[in-house]
């Protein structure tokens, strides 16, 4: 059964979400050390399907919904393990910028 993690992120106007900041910060690193490359390579190696949508909210924020569908729990666990070392950094940045982020995991 497929495991789906949905990242829902609400970003104030003119704020930059952590993932984009991290990508810019990593731009001087060798490709094999950049988080975006590591995560993207992992998703590709696991045949992860990714969907992305955005909505302008009445409160001025933008809601991003990023859905990653993995074939099994082990593949999802591997994905989460790649992100875990950055969780505190990401959460602190989001709190500072008034970015709301939550994840849900479902089966399909």
C-alpha positions as CSV (number, residue, x, y, z in Angstrom):
1,X,0.0,0.0,0.0
2,X,1.4,3.4,-0.9
3,X,2.4,5.8,1.8
4,X,1.7,9.5,1.2
5,X,3.1,12.4,3.1
6,X,1.5,15.7,2.5
7,X,3.4,18.8,3.5
8,X,1.0,21.8,4.0
9,X,2.8,25.1,4.3
10,X,1.2,28.5,4.8
11,X,3.6,31.3,4.0
12,X,3.1,35.0,4.6
13,X,3.5,37.3,1.6
14,X,7.2,38.2,1.0
15,X,8.4,35.4,3.3
16,X,10.8,32.7,2.0
17,X,10.1,29.2,3.2
18,X,13.0,27.3,4.8
19,X,13.4,24.8,1.8
20,X,14.2,27.7,-0.6
21,X,16.5,29.4,2.0
22,X,18.3,26.0,2.5
23,X,18.7,25.5,-1.2
24,X,20.2,29.0,-1.6
25,X,22.5,28.4,1.5
26,X,23.7,25.1,0.0
27,X,24.4,26.5,-3.5
28,X,28.1,26.7,-2.9
29,X,28.4,23.1,-1.7
30,X,29.4,20.3,-4.0
31,X,26.3,18.7,-5.5
32,X,26.5,15.5,-3.5
33,X,26.3,17.6,-0.3
34,X,23.2,19.7,-1.2
35,X,20.1,18.7,0.7
36,X,17.9,19.4,-2.3
37,X,20.0,17.0,-4.5
38,X,20.1,14.3,-1.9
39,X,16.3,14.4,-1.3
40,X,15.5,14.6,-5.0
41,X,17.8,11.7,-5.8
42,X,16.2,9.7,-3.1
43,X,12.7,10.4,-4.3
44,X,13.7,9.4,-7.8
45,X,15.4,6.2,-6.7
46,X,12.2,5.2,-4.9
47,X,9.9,6.1,-7.8
48,X,8.2,8.7,-5.6
49,X,5.4,10.6,-7.2
50,X,5.3,14.3,-6.3
51,X,2.4,16.7,-6.7
52,X,2.5,20.4,-5.9
53,X,-0.3,23.0,-5.7
54,X,-0.6,26.5,-4.3
55,X,-3.5,28.7,-3.3
56,X,-3.7,32.3,-2.4
57,X,-5.5,32.6,0.9
58,X,-7.8,35.5,2.0
59,X,-5.4,36.3,4.9
60,X,-2.6,37.1,2.4
61,X,-0.7,33.9,2.9
62,X,0.0,31.4,0.2
63,X,-0.8,27.8,1.0
64,X,1.5,25.2,-0.6
65,X,0.5,21.6,-0.6
66,X,3.3,19.2,-1.5
67,X,2.3,15.5,-1.8
68,X,5.0,12.8,-2.0
69,X,3.7,9.2,-2.6
70,X,6.1,6.4,-1.7
71,X,5.6,2.7,-2.5
72,X,5.9,1.5,1.1
73,X,6.6,2.5,4.7
74,X,10.4,1.8,4.4
75,X,10.7,4.3,1.5
76,X,8.8,6.9,3.5
77,X,10.9,6.2,6.6
78,X,14.1,6.8,4.5
79,X,12.7,10.1,3.2
80,X,11.9,11.2,6.7
81,X,15.3,10.2,8.0
82,X,16.9,12.5,5.4
83,X,14.9,15.4,6.7
84,X,15.1,14.7,10.4
85,X,18.6,16.3,11.0
86,X,17.2,19.6,9.7
87,X,13.9,19.6,11.7
88,X,14.9,21.9,14.5
89,X,16.5,24.4,12.1
90,X,13.5,24.3,9.8
91,X,11.0,24.7,12.7
92,X,12.9,27.6,14.3
93,X,13.1,29.4,10.9
94,X,9.4,28.9,10.3
95,X,8.5,30.2,13.7
96,X,10.6,33.3,13.2
97,X,8.9,34.0,9.8
98,X,5.4,33.1,10.9
99,X,5.2,30.2,8.5
100,X,2.8,27.4,9.5
101,X,3.8,23.9,8.4
102,X,2.3,20.6,9.1
103,X,2.5,17.1,7.7
104,X,0.0,14.3,7.3
105,X,0.7,10.7,6.4
106,X,-2.0,8.6,4.7
107,X,-2.3,5.3,2.8
108,X,-3.6,4.8,-0.6
